[in-house]
């Protein structure tokens, strides 16, 4: 799942570094992720995993790290 998330970050995150090579706990906003890009990441994740982010997860901390994204997506993906 983290590899899929990282590929989406590469395609939609518009960060200054390659998301495939960063530590999963590094703050993505410090690497150049913007709030606008995080919306694109969210939409791509919803398409990729066939999920919908609830309003309670639409906050900066959800998109701050690969780990936090994986935790939320993992919770939303049907078993």
PDB file as gemmi writes it, atoms N, CA and C in Angstrom:
CRYST1    1.000    1.000    1.000  90.00  90.00  90.00 P 1                      
ATOM      1  N   UNK A   1       0.819  -1.190   0.000  1.00  0.00           N  
ATOM      2  CA  UNK A   1       0.000   0.000   0.000  1.00  0.00           C  
ATOM      3  C   UNK A   1       0.870   1.264   0.000  1.00  0.00           C  
ATOM      4  N   UNK A   2       1.960   1.244   0.757  1.00  0.00           N  
ATOM      5  CA  UNK A   2       2.813   2.431   0.786  1.00  0.00           C  
ATOM      6  C   UNK A   2       3.399   2.742  -0.587  1.00  0.00           C  
ATOM      7  N   UNK A   3       3.735   1.710  -1.362  1.00  0.00           N  
ATOM      8  CA  UNK A   3       4.260   1.969  -2.704  1.00  0.00           C  
ATOM      9  C   UNK A   3       3.213   2.645  -3.585  1.00  0.00           C  
ATOM     10  N   UNK A   4       1.958   2.219  -3.482  1.00  0.00           N  
ATOM     11  CA  UNK A   4       0.888   2.852  -4.253  1.00  0.00           C  
ATOM     12  C   UNK A   4       0.722   4.312  -3.828  1.00  0.00           C  
ATOM     13  N   UNK A   5       0.765   4.561  -2.533  1.00  0.00           N  
ATOM     14  CA  UNK A   5       0.647   5.927  -2.022  1.00  0.00           C  
ATOM     15  C   UNK A   5       1.815   6.771  -2.518  1.00  0.00           C  
ATOM     16  N   UNK A   6       3.006   6.217  -2.478  1.00  0.00           N  
ATOM     17  CA  UNK A   6       4.189   6.948  -2.936  1.00  0.00           C  
ATOM     18  C   UNK A   6       4.100   7.273  -4.429  1.00  0.00           C  
ATOM     19  N   UNK A   7       3.604   6.324  -5.228  1.00  0.00           N  
ATOM     20  CA  UNK A   7       3.449   6.590  -6.670  1.00  0.00           C  
ATOM     21  C   UNK A   7       2.463   7.738  -6.904  1.00  0.00           C  
ATOM     22  N   UNK A   8       1.406   7.765  -6.130  1.00  0.00           N  
ATOM     23  CA  UNK A   8       0.430   8.853  -6.246  1.00  0.00           C  
ATOM     24  C   UNK A   8       1.061  10.174  -5.827  1.00  0.00           C  
ATOM     25  N   UNK A   9       1.870  10.156  -4.777  1.00  0.00           N  
ATOM     26  CA  UNK A   9       2.563  11.370  -4.357  1.00  0.00           C  
ATOM     27  C   UNK A   9       3.516  11.866  -5.438  1.00  0.00           C  
ATOM     28  N   UNK A  10       4.184  10.936  -6.109  1.00  0.00           N  
ATOM     29  CA  UNK A  10       5.078  11.317  -7.211  1.00  0.00           C  
ATOM     30  C   UNK A  10       4.270  11.983  -8.326  1.00  0.00           C  
ATOM     31  N   UNK A  11       3.132  11.387  -8.668  1.00  0.00           N  
ATOM     32  CA  UNK A  11       2.316  11.891  -9.785  1.00  0.00           C  
ATOM     33  C   UNK A  11       1.565  13.168  -9.465  1.00  0.00           C  
ATOM     34  N   UNK A  12       1.096  13.306  -8.228  1.00  0.00           N  
ATOM     35  CA  UNK A  12       0.173  14.398  -7.907  1.00  0.00           C  
ATOM     36  C   UNK A  12       0.660  15.348  -6.808  1.00  0.00           C  
ATOM     37  N   UNK A  13       1.730  14.986  -6.107  1.00  0.00           N  
ATOM     38  CA  UNK A  13       2.170  15.782  -4.968  1.00  0.00           C  
ATOM     39  C   UNK A  13       2.974  17.012  -5.308  1.00  0.00           C  
ATOM     40  N   UNK A  14       3.578  17.031  -6.491  1.00  0.00           N  
ATOM     41  CA  UNK A  14       4.372  18.181  -6.954  1.00  0.00           C  
ATOM     42  C   UNK A  14       5.400  18.626  -5.919  1.00  0.00           C  
ATOM     43  N   UNK A  15       6.068  17.638  -5.308  1.00  0.00           N  
ATOM     44  CA  UNK A  15       7.072  17.939  -4.294  1.00  0.00           C  
ATOM     45  C   UNK A  15       8.448  18.064  -4.934  1.00  0.00           C  
ATOM     46  N   UNK A  16       9.358  18.651  -4.204  1.00  0.00           N  
ATOM     47  CA  UNK A  16      10.705  18.896  -4.720  1.00  0.00           C  
ATOM     48  C   UNK A  16      11.610  17.664  -4.657  1.00  0.00           C  
ATOM     49  N   UNK A  17      11.128  16.598  -4.022  1.00  0.00           N  
ATOM     50  CA  UNK A  17      11.907  15.361  -3.921  1.00  0.00           C  
ATOM     51  C   UNK A  17      11.062  14.183  -4.401  1.00  0.00           C  
ATOM     52  N   UNK A  18      11.730  13.081  -4.667  1.00  0.00           N  
ATOM     53  CA  UNK A  18      11.051  11.874  -5.112  1.00  0.00           C  
ATOM     54  C   UNK A  18      10.426  11.172  -3.907  1.00  0.00           C  
ATOM     55  N   UNK A  19       9.123  11.081  -3.888  1.00  0.00           N  
ATOM     56  CA  UNK A  19       8.413  10.463  -2.765  1.00  0.00           C  
ATOM     57  C   UNK A  19       8.756   8.987  -2.597  1.00  0.00           C  
ATOM     58  N   UNK A  20       9.283   8.369  -3.634  1.00  0.00           N  
ATOM     59  CA  UNK A  20       9.648   6.949  -3.536  1.00  0.00           C  
ATOM     60  C   UNK A  20      10.862   6.757  -2.625  1.00  0.00           C  
ATOM     61  N   UNK A  21      11.629   7.818  -2.405  1.00  0.00           N  
ATOM     62  CA  UNK A  21      12.883   7.657  -1.672  1.00  0.00           C  
ATOM     63  C   UNK A  21      12.885   8.297  -0.282  1.00  0.00           C  
ATOM     64  N   UNK A  22      11.788   8.913   0.126  1.00  0.00           N  
ATOM     65  CA  UNK A  22      11.784   9.578   1.433  1.00  0.00           C  
ATOM     66  C   UNK A  22      11.326   8.620   2.526  1.00  0.00           C  
ATOM     67  N   UNK A  23      11.794   8.883   3.730  1.00  0.00           N  
ATOM     68  CA  UNK A  23      11.370   8.102   4.889  1.00  0.00           C  
ATOM     69  C   UNK A  23       9.863   8.281   5.082  1.00  0.00           C  
ATOM     70  N   UNK A  24       9.197   7.237   5.489  1.00  0.00           N  
ATOM     71  CA  UNK A  24       7.733   7.279   5.586  1.00  0.00           C  
ATOM     72  C   UNK A  24       7.232   8.191   6.701  1.00  0.00           C  
ATOM     73  N   UNK A  25       8.124   8.650   7.578  1.00  0.00           N  
ATOM     74  CA  UNK A  25       7.699   9.523   8.673  1.00  0.00           C  
ATOM     75  C   UNK A  25       8.089  10.987   8.455  1.00  0.00           C  
ATOM     76  N   UNK A  26       8.684  11.301   7.308  1.00  0.00           N  
ATOM     77  CA  UNK A  26       9.100  12.675   7.004  1.00  0.00           C  
ATOM     78  C   UNK A  26       7.877  13.523   6.671  1.00  0.00           C  
ATOM     79  N   UNK A  27       7.880  14.772   7.139  1.00  0.00           N  
ATOM     80  CA  UNK A  27       6.780  15.697   6.880  1.00  0.00           C  
ATOM     81  C   UNK A  27       6.764  16.074   5.396  1.00  0.00           C  
ATOM     82  N   UNK A  28       5.720  15.667   4.705  1.00  0.00           N  
ATOM     83  CA  UNK A  28       5.615  15.918   3.265  1.00  0.00           C  
ATOM     84  C   UNK A  28       5.433  17.400   2.955  1.00  0.00           C  
ATOM     85  N   UNK A  29       4.850  18.143   3.868  1.00  0.00           N  
ATOM     86  CA  UNK A  29       4.685  19.580   3.650  1.00  0.00           C  
ATOM     87  C   UNK A  29       6.042  20.280   3.654  1.00  0.00           C  
ATOM     88  N   UNK A  30       6.975  19.791   4.463  1.00  0.00           N  
ATOM     89  CA  UNK A  30       8.325  20.353   4.463  1.00  0.00           C  
ATOM     90  C   UNK A  30       9.069  20.039   3.165  1.00  0.00           C  
ATOM     91  N   UNK A  31       8.611  19.003   2.462  1.00  0.00           N  
ATOM     92  CA  UNK A  31       9.225  18.621   1.191  1.00  0.00           C  
ATOM     93  C   UNK A  31       8.548  19.280  -0.001  1.00  0.00           C  
ATOM     94  N   UNK A  32       7.566  20.136   0.262  1.00  0.00           N  
ATOM     95  CA  UNK A  32       6.951  20.887  -0.822  1.00  0.00           C  
ATOM     96  C   UNK A  32       5.502  20.572  -1.131  1.00  0.00           C  
ATOM     97  N   UNK A  33       4.900  19.627  -0.408  1.00  0.00           N  
ATOM     98  CA  UNK A  33       3.480  19.346  -0.638  1.00  0.00           C  
ATOM     99  C   UNK A  33       2.670  20.577  -0.229  1.00  0.00           C  
ATOM    100  N   UNK A  34       1.776  21.004  -1.098  1.00  0.00           N  
ATOM    101  CA  UNK A  34       0.921  22.156  -0.800  1.00  0.00           C  
ATOM    102  C   UNK A  34      -0.493  21.663  -0.502  1.00  0.00           C  
ATOM    103  N   UNK A  35      -1.304  22.552   0.039  1.00  0.00           N  
ATOM    104  CA  UNK A  35      -2.689  22.167   0.315  1.00  0.00           C  
ATOM    105  C   UNK A  35      -3.426  21.842  -0.982  1.00  0.00           C  
ATOM    106  N   UNK A  36      -3.127  22.578  -2.047  1.00  0.00           N  
ATOM    107  CA  UNK A  36      -3.747  22.303  -3.343  1.00  0.00           C  
ATOM    108  C   UNK A  36      -3.331  20.919  -3.843  1.00  0.00           C  
ATOM    109  N   UNK A  37      -2.048  20.610  -3.752  1.00  0.00           N  
ATOM    110  CA  UNK A  37      -1.566  19.297  -4.196  1.00  0.00           C  
ATOM    111  C   UNK A  37      -2.134  18.180  -3.326  1.00  0.00           C  
ATOM    112  N   UNK A  38      -2.346  18.451  -2.040  1.00  0.00           N  
ATOM    113  CA  UNK A  38      -2.898  17.406  -1.173  1.00  0.00           C  
ATOM    114  C   UNK A  38      -4.326  17.044  -1.587  1.00  0.00           C  
ATOM    115  N   UNK A  39      -5.063  17.999  -2.123  1.00  0.00           N  
ATOM    116  CA  UNK A  39      -6.405  17.700  -2.641  1.00  0.00           C  
ATOM    117  C   UNK A  39      -6.293  16.762  -3.848  1.00  0.00           C  
ATOM    118  N   UNK A  40      -5.342  17.034  -4.727  1.00  0.00           N  
ATOM    119  CA  UNK A  40      -5.130  16.153  -5.880  1.00  0.00           C  
ATOM    120  C   UNK A  40      -4.700  14.768  -5.435  1.00  0.00           C  
ATOM    121  N   UNK A  41      -3.850  14.704  -4.419  1.00  0.00           N  
ATOM    122  CA  UNK A  41      -3.424  13.412  -3.860  1.00  0.00           C  
ATOM    123  C   UNK A  41      -4.635  12.678  -3.301  1.00  0.00           C  
ATOM    124  N   UNK A  42      -5.470  13.381  -2.557  1.00  0.00           N  
ATOM    125  CA  UNK A  42      -6.662  12.761  -1.980  1.00  0.00           C  
ATOM    126  C   UNK A  42      -7.565  12.179  -3.071  1.00  0.00           C  
ATOM    127  N   UNK A  43      -7.813  12.943  -4.123  1.00  0.00           N  
ATOM    128  CA  UNK A  43      -8.673  12.464  -5.210  1.00  0.00           C  
ATOM    129  C   UNK A  43      -8.073  11.241  -5.897  1.00  0.00           C  
ATOM    130  N   UNK A  44      -6.764  11.251  -6.094  1.00  0.00           N  
ATOM    131  CA  UNK A  44      -6.094  10.109  -6.717  1.00  0.00           C  
ATOM    132  C   UNK A  44      -6.145   8.886  -5.811  1.00  0.00           C  
ATOM    133  N   UNK A  45      -5.984   9.083  -4.505  1.00  0.00           N  
ATOM    134  CA  UNK A  45      -6.084   7.967  -3.559  1.00  0.00           C  
ATOM    135  C   UNK A  45      -7.494   7.393  -3.545  1.00  0.00           C  
ATOM    136  N   UNK A  46      -8.489   8.263  -3.600  1.00  0.00           N  
ATOM    137  CA  UNK A  46      -9.875   7.783  -3.639  1.00  0.00           C  
ATOM    138  C   UNK A  46     -10.115   6.933  -4.877  1.00  0.00           C  
ATOM    139  N   UNK A  47      -9.595   7.358  -6.015  1.00  0.00           N  
ATOM    140  CA  UNK A  47      -9.744   6.576  -7.249  1.00  0.00           C  
ATOM    141  C   UNK A  47      -8.979   5.257  -7.171  1.00  0.00           C  
ATOM    142  N   UNK A  48      -7.750   5.325  -6.694  1.00  0.00           N  
ATOM    143  CA  UNK A  48      -6.883   4.145  -6.645  1.00  0.00           C  
ATOM    144  C   UNK A  48      -7.445   3.057  -5.737  1.00  0.00           C  
ATOM    145  N   UNK A  49      -7.946   3.450  -4.573  1.00  0.00           N  
ATOM    146  CA  UNK A  49      -8.377   2.479  -3.569  1.00  0.00           C  
ATOM    147  C   UNK A  49      -9.892   2.335  -3.480  1.00  0.00           C  
ATOM    148  N   UNK A  50     -10.630   3.057  -4.326  1.00  0.00           N  
ATOM    149  CA  UNK A  50     -12.090   3.031  -4.326  1.00  0.00           C  
ATOM    150  C   UNK A  50     -12.640   3.328  -2.926  1.00  0.00           C  
ATOM    151  N   UNK A  51     -12.202   4.450  -2.388  1.00  0.00           N  
ATOM    152  CA  UNK A  51     -12.617   4.899  -1.063  1.00  0.00           C  
ATOM    153  C   UNK A  51     -13.070   6.345  -1.151  1.00  0.00           C  
ATOM    154  N   UNK A  52     -13.618   6.845  -0.048  1.00  0.00           N  
ATOM    155  CA  UNK A  52     -13.949   8.262   0.062  1.00  0.00           C  
ATOM    156  C   UNK A  52     -13.500   8.739   1.438  1.00  0.00           C  
ATOM    157  N   UNK A  53     -12.694   9.780   1.440  1.00  0.00           N  
ATOM    158  CA  UNK A  53     -12.221  10.334   2.702  1.00  0.00           C  
ATOM    159  C   UNK A  53     -13.386  11.018   3.420  1.00  0.00           C  
ATOM    160  N   UNK A  54     -13.674  10.626   4.661  1.00  0.00           N  
ATOM    161  CA  UNK A  54     -14.716  11.338   5.415  1.00  0.00           C  
ATOM    162  C   UNK A  54     -14.212  12.717   5.846  1.00  0.00           C  
ATOM    163  N   UNK A  55     -15.129  13.613   6.128  1.00  0.00           N  
ATOM    164  CA  UNK A  55     -14.766  14.972   6.531  1.00  0.00           C  
ATOM    165  C   UNK A  55     -13.804  14.982   7.715  1.00  0.00           C  
ATOM    166  N   UNK A  56     -13.956  14.026   8.624  1.00  0.00           N  
ATOM    167  CA  UNK A  56     -13.095  13.997   9.815  1.00  0.00           C  
ATOM    168  C   UNK A  56     -11.633  13.749   9.472  1.00  0.00           C  
ATOM    169  N   UNK A  57     -11.353  13.194   8.296  1.00  0.00           N  
ATOM    170  CA  UNK A  57      -9.975  12.934   7.881  1.00  0.00           C  
ATOM    171  C   UNK A  57      -9.438  13.986   6.922  1.00  0.00           C  
ATOM    172  N   UNK A  58     -10.217  14.994   6.627  1.00  0.00           N  
ATOM    173  CA  UNK A  58      -9.773  16.056   5.723  1.00  0.00           C  
ATOM    174  C   UNK A  58      -9.063  17.136   6.527  1.00  0.00           C  
ATOM    175  N   UNK A  59      -7.873  16.778   6.986  1.00  0.00           N  
ATOM    176  CA  UNK A  59      -7.068  17.709   7.776  1.00  0.00           C  
ATOM    177  C   UNK A  59      -5.604  17.530   7.397  1.00  0.00           C  
ATOM    178  N   UNK A  60      -4.835  18.536   7.683  1.00  0.00           N  
ATOM    179  CA  UNK A  60      -3.426  18.554   7.287  1.00  0.00           C  
ATOM    180  C   UNK A  60      -2.668  17.333   7.806  1.00  0.00           C  
ATOM    181  N   UNK A  61      -2.942  16.915   9.029  1.00  0.00           N  
ATOM    182  CA  UNK A  61      -2.202  15.799   9.626  1.00  0.00           C  
ATOM    183  C   UNK A  61      -2.404  14.486   8.870  1.00  0.00           C  
ATOM    184  N   UNK A  62      -3.538  14.322   8.212  1.00  0.00           N  
ATOM    185  CA  UNK A  62      -3.782  13.107   7.426  1.00  0.00           C  
ATOM    186  C   UNK A  62      -2.774  12.984   6.291  1.00  0.00           C  
ATOM    187  N   UNK A  63      -2.406  14.106   5.695  1.00  0.00           N  
ATOM    188  CA  UNK A  63      -1.551  14.113   4.517  1.00  0.00           C  
ATOM    189  C   UNK A  63      -0.101  14.465   4.837  1.00  0.00           C  
ATOM    190  N   UNK A  64       0.237  14.538   6.114  1.00  0.00           N  
ATOM    191  CA  UNK A  64       1.557  15.010   6.534  1.00  0.00           C  
ATOM    192  C   UNK A  64       2.685  14.020   6.253  1.00  0.00           C  
ATOM    193  N   UNK A  65       2.403  12.730   6.329  1.00  0.00           N  
ATOM    194  CA  UNK A  65       3.448  11.725   6.106  1.00  0.00           C  
ATOM    195  C   UNK A  65       2.878  10.550   5.326  1.00  0.00           C  
ATOM    196  N   UNK A  66       3.765   9.759   4.771  1.00  0.00           N  
ATOM    197  CA  UNK A  66       3.331   8.523   4.101  1.00  0.00           C  
ATOM    198  C   UNK A  66       2.676   7.609   5.127  1.00  0.00           C  
ATOM    199  N   UNK A  67       3.250   7.546   6.331  1.00  0.00           N  
ATOM    200  CA  UNK A  67       2.670   6.710   7.388  1.00  0.00           C  
ATOM    201  C   UNK A  67       1.246   7.127   7.731  1.00  0.00           C  
ATOM    202  N   UNK A  68       1.004   8.427   7.866  1.00  0.00           N  
ATOM    203  CA  UNK A  68      -0.341   8.879   8.226  1.00  0.00           C  
ATOM    204  C   UNK A  68      -1.331   8.608   7.094  1.00  0.00           C  
ATOM    205  N   UNK A  69      -0.896   8.777   5.869  1.00  0.00           N  
ATOM    206  CA  UNK A  69      -1.764   8.447   4.735  1.00  0.00           C  
ATOM    207  C   UNK A  69      -2.083   6.954   4.707  1.00  0.00           C  
ATOM    208  N   UNK A  70      -1.069   6.129   4.928  1.00  0.00           N  
ATOM    209  CA  UNK A  70      -1.277   4.678   4.915  1.00  0.00           C  
ATOM    210  C   UNK A  70      -2.229   4.251   6.025  1.00  0.00           C  
ATOM    211  N   UNK A  71      -2.136   4.890   7.186  1.00  0.00           N  
ATOM    212  CA  UNK A  71      -3.024   4.547   8.300  1.00  0.00           C  
ATOM    213  C   UNK A  71      -4.478   4.863   7.957  1.00  0.00           C  
ATOM    214  N   UNK A  72      -4.714   6.029   7.383  1.00  0.00           N  
ATOM    215  CA  UNK A  72      -6.079   6.429   7.047  1.00  0.00           C  
ATOM    216  C   UNK A  72      -6.617   5.575   5.893  1.00  0.00           C  
ATOM    217  N   UNK A  73      -5.830   5.415   4.848  1.00  0.00           N  
ATOM    218  CA  UNK A  73      -6.281   4.619   3.703  1.00  0.00           C  
ATOM    219  C   UNK A  73      -6.522   3.175   4.151  1.00  0.00           C  
ATOM    220  N   UNK A  74      -5.636   2.631   4.972  1.00  0.00           N  
ATOM    221  CA  UNK A  74      -5.799   1.270   5.465  1.00  0.00           C  
ATOM    222  C   UNK A  74      -7.091   1.087   6.251  1.00  0.00           C  
ATOM    223  N   UNK A  75      -7.467   2.125   6.987  1.00  0.00           N  
ATOM    224  CA  UNK A  75      -8.721   2.067   7.748  1.00  0.00           C  
ATOM    225  C   UNK A  75      -9.945   2.144   6.827  1.00  0.00           C  
ATOM    226  N   UNK A  76      -9.813   2.844   5.699  1.00  0.00           N  
ATOM    227  CA  UNK A  76     -10.950   3.069   4.812  1.00  0.00           C  
ATOM    228  C   UNK A  76     -11.164   1.980   3.768  1.00  0.00           C  
ATOM    229  N   UNK A  77     -10.096   1.254   3.457  1.00  0.00           N  
ATOM    230  CA  UNK A  77     -10.202   0.203   2.444  1.00  0.00           C  
ATOM    231  C   UNK A  77     -11.030  -0.948   3.003  1.00  0.00           C  
ATOM    232  N   UNK A  78     -12.030  -1.396   2.263  1.00  0.00           N  
ATOM    233  CA  UNK A  78     -12.843  -2.513   2.746  1.00  0.00           C  
ATOM    234  C   UNK A  78     -12.000  -3.777   2.945  1.00  0.00           C  
ATOM    235  N   UNK A  79     -12.331  -4.506   3.975  1.00  0.00           N  
ATOM    236  CA  UNK A  79     -11.572  -5.734   4.290  1.00  0.00           C  
ATOM    237  C   UNK A  79     -11.831  -6.831   3.271  1.00  0.00           C  
TER     238      UNK A  79                                                      
END                                                                             
